[in-house]
């Protein structure tokens, strides 16, 4: 098992994720669930997504943030 060393603070990580071009342009960002848990914790991540009015989807080991507050329609 390898040791993971954090190189940023949780606040810096959140700022980096939500200032990415995809987030700023209303597209999608995707992160591995375990990575989110390790870097900032699930509760903090969910709170940050909710605070911005975005949508959060989870599939397999991925968390997908739809970076806009408009409606979401699942077609199948």
C-alpha positions, 0 to 999 in steps of 0.5 A: 500500500502506498502512502498518499501525501496531500500537497494542497489544503482542502480549501485550496483543492475546492477552489481549484476544482470549482475554478476549473474551466469546465466548472466556470463554463457550466459543463461537467467535472468528474472526480474519483469518489475515493479521491474526494473522500481523501482530499476534502471528505464527502460531506464537505464536497456535497456541501460545496456542490449544493452551495453553488446550486449545482447537481451531483451524480454518483456512478460506480466510483465517480462523482459527477458535478453538473455545473449549472442549476438548470433542470436535469432530465435522465432519458434512460 
